[in-house]
């Protein structure tokens, strides 16, 4: 029996959400004039780091708090131009100090004290006015010697720089997620795929996109297999040290090992490029092979550390999916808790009766925050990167490192006031707004007392000093000041974990099952919520199963278009069919040039991308052609 299954996806483009207490997502293009008249909508903003979600809008003027409704084009222009009239609005409850009220009828932002909306005079009740947090996102910058007022896209909850983005997903992103599943699932024994696009540019772009986007799925699956098969929890240092030996034993042919773990941005290396485009099955064992192995293994240390560092809370990471959790050396942590508890109860009058559990939560929360900011002392950050205050060009000078630009997250360490850097995070803020460390300290100890600024400085000074002494932190010079980072040997990687969600802002963390101390206070900036177990969210279960059951096989995508010479196309087709080496293509991103009498062999899956509104005959034939190869 031959079973044919078609799965259709629609791009998440021009997405909006209704302005109401329970917002509903909608495609802007589907809204009729009648719907637009009856229901106000705004674009959806979200932070990939902490998951905060809200609306985006544009005000009429700087003195007008009314937002312009149903104008996506105007919002896109203002957002990407960083116009100061852009506003972000996040639903909240009225207990928040900075709560304002958004009218769902006229989109006017009102203070909580009003009895009627200032724009349309609707009564202040739950049906008309929605409690929202409207953070201040404007800042003054100097460009070409002139000061300009712009809006920034920093997340107001977790502080992630440029963390806010417009909700959406195009065909390349949607199909790359599906492709990742097809190649990792053990139920698919035919790990080859054709994707068809309707233009040469799209086919070329998607080939590169699939290569880059699916690399981390392969890496996460391979990391989890090592963590799961270890007899005891590994430190991050041990994980990095053992990873290469573990997988070189699993993939004994060095060329196949390199093909599996060499990142896409290192494919240009001359030795590897010659091997890819040649017909040899082996690299030169005296020159090319050892050089490439060394580069791959240095890069893998960076990739593994970032998976549990500043990428650990972004997207479908091992932590967020619940297959792995991070804790800290329990002996170090116990010693630090006892020492700091004694210091605080003796030196800070307001904390004389504070419990050890509160002190422990202060320490653990601070360490996890620093870890998710990337403040882990590893080979590429130790030394010049820290001492320079986070100059990312120093990372890019290393051959094996990826490009780190302004829009790419980079490791951030905690620094004191004397450190001259804008890239790292201040322990104590010199501005009117509290730093994360200050805010966290106040919220952890809120049940006991209200703390003054001077007391916060003393508490955080004692905390950092204690953590350095307990080997949970390292102190390094940063310009004229000091920077603090977590040593890799202090971080423990555990298989599995409990996924906890804040009952107020929905921030998620994964807590180790081996720890008896459950975190309580939410770690999002300014949030008054508390964590509770939420281990059955569908998205988490989906990726958890993929990492737990997935097979490690790298996706190697190549373009097949009319711009390639006949010799190149024929070589590509031959390598796709034979697949003698791990570096040979197992995914072809093609245009219709591939359907002209070419024997592509048996296939069980075909993706049709960029389909027009009405399905043309050629697209239908491509699907049917795949069925014919299966039946043969």
ABEGO torsion letter per residue (X at the ends): XBBBBBBBBBBBBGBBBBBBABBBBBBAAABBAAAAAABBBBBBBBBAAAGBBBBBBBBABAABABBBBGBAAAAAAAAAAGBAABBBBBBBBAABAABBBBBAAAGBBBBAABABBAAAGBBBBAAABBBBBBBBABBBBBBGGBBBBBBBABBAAAGBBGABBBBEBBAAAAAAAAAAAAAABAABABBBBBBBBABAAAAAAAAAAAAAAAAAAAAAAAAAAAAAABABBBBAAAAAAAAAAAAAAABABAAAAAAAABBAAAAABAAAAAAAABABABBBAAAAAAAAAAAAAAAAAAAAAAAABAAAABEBBAAAAGABBBBBBAAAAAAAAAAAAAAAAAABAAAAABBAAAAAAAAAAAAAAAAAAGBBBBAAABEAAAAAGGBAAAAAABAABBBBBAABBBBBBBBBAABBBAABBBABBABABBBAAAAAAAAAAAAABBBBAAAAAAAAAAAAAAAAAAGABBBBBBEABBBBBBBAAABBBBBEEBBBBBAAAGBBBBBBAABABBBABBABBGBABBBBBBAABAAAAAAAAAAAABBBBBBBBBBBBAABBAAAAAAAAAAAAAGABAABBABBBBBAAAABGBBAEBBABBBBBGBBABBBAAAAAAAAAAAAAAAX
